[in-house]
Amino acid sequence: MKIVWSLFDSGNSSYKRSIDKYFNDKLNNYSIGIDKLNKNSNFINLDLSNFKEIFGDTSLFDTLDKLPKPDIILASPPCESFSVASAMRGGNKFYVWSDGNMTPSTANRILSKNDTPFKSDVAKATLTRINGELCAYNTLRIIKRYKPETWVIENPQSSKIWYYMEHNYNFGGIANLAHYAKYDINFPKKPTTFMSNKFLSLATMTPGDQADIVIGSRGQGRKQIRDYNERSNIPLDLVRDILQQVI
């Protein structure tokens, strides 16, 4: 039985749910991460943004070293700090990407003496950026340390995480595109890249697809999802498609 590590699978646990539903006789899954909403507990509680190794705390890899070595690593690092929709509510609107680096946005300069650099929303944007970069960095470290047969990293197609990984760590793979609505019409179209060391033939949509008409584009009759865990959902059939191809 192959071993799967599902990193950041601690929200709605899409990887775990798909494996439990379709592959419980072929795959042994370990979901790892932190549920920021504290709604779930069916995972190994481990902070994947841990940076304390520089202070001698080796708990991240001490914990992972105790698990069976993974054959497959699936990872969905948080995308907020790498989003191009940085001006959206909850986005990192105080920073923009320039040449692979996060720099303060000129559109959000301090406007008055009351708008200090420690204003809560600015501080939140800073922490979101740091958390996102640490999660991406540790994802790459985990892949390089444990050398799985297959690794797959999920993020929106437009995410700057791909640029960040390539230009800061010389890390890349095959960019496999999928559209969520092609697998489940209850999802938005959501062009998503599943970067991997393997080619994956995933389903994508054309403008004439009925699902595209039913779901519509963002802002056209579709309620914006506020729940963090719900936003991180991946169609279970899409996860099944990926795993069927790699095993």
HUBELHU-V824328 format. One record per backbone hydrogen bond with DSSP energy under -0.5 kcal/mol. NH is the residue of the N-H (numbers start at 1). CO is the residue of the C=O. Records with the same first field share a line. If there is no record, write none. Layout:
NH->CO ; CO
//
This chain:
2->26
4->28
5->72
6->4 ; 30
7->5 ; 74
8->32
9->6 ; 32
17->13
18->14
19->15
20->16
21->17
22->18
23->19
26->23
27->23
28->2
29->27
30->4
32->6
33->44
36->34
38->35
43->41
44->31
45->43
46->33 ; 44
48->46
50->47
54->51
55->52
56->53
57->52
58->56
62->58
63->59
64->60
65->61
66->62 ; 63
67->64
71->3
72->3
73->150
74->5
75->152
76->7
82->79
83->80
86->84
88->85
91->88
92->80
93->91
95->92
96->103
98->101
101->98
103->96 ; 101
105->94
108->105
109->106
115->112
116->114
119->116
122->119
123->119
124->120
125->121
126->122
127->123
128->124
129->125
130->126
131->127
132->128
133->129
134->130
135->131
136->132
137->133
138->134
139->135
140->136
141->137
142->138
143->139
144->140
145->141
146->142
147->143
149->71
150->71
152->73
153->195
154->75
155->193
157->191
159->156
160->82
162->159
164->160
165->161
166->162
167->163
168->164
169->165
170->166
171->165
174->196
175->173
176->174 ; 194
177->175
178->192
179->203
180->189 ; 190
181->188 ; 189
182->179
183->179 ; 180
184->180
187->184
192->178
193->155
194->176
195->153 ; 193
196->174
197->151
202->200
209->206
212->209
213->209
214->210
215->211
216->212
220->217
221->219
223->221
226->224
231->227
232->228
233->230
238->235
239->235
240->236
241->237
242->238
243->239
244->240
245->241
246->242
247->243
//
